[in-house]
Amino acid sequence: MHYTEIDNLVPVILAAQDGDDEAMSKLLDMFSHDFDREAAFGKSYVDPDLRQQLQIKFVFSVPRFDVAKHLAQPSARSKS
């Protein structure tokens, strides 16, 4: 499942921030297509080392993501 198929990622993000390993795994799975796309940028294959680096940075970024600040900003979807 891709993250765009979920109406609200906030509960999953908050659970991951609270240390829920299953929620973090779910986020990694949801963003796996994006990791692959970025790890293959300019190449004809997915670089596994680059993919792993992206996943590690993602795992370290999730706890630092300010959900309240993000929710306070107007949505790009609501502008249409």
Protein Blocks (a to p, Z undefined) as FASTA:
>chain_A
ZZklpfblklmmmmmmnopaklmmmmmmmmmmmmmmmmmgoiabdcfklmmmmmmmmmmm
mmmpcfklmmmpccfklmZZ
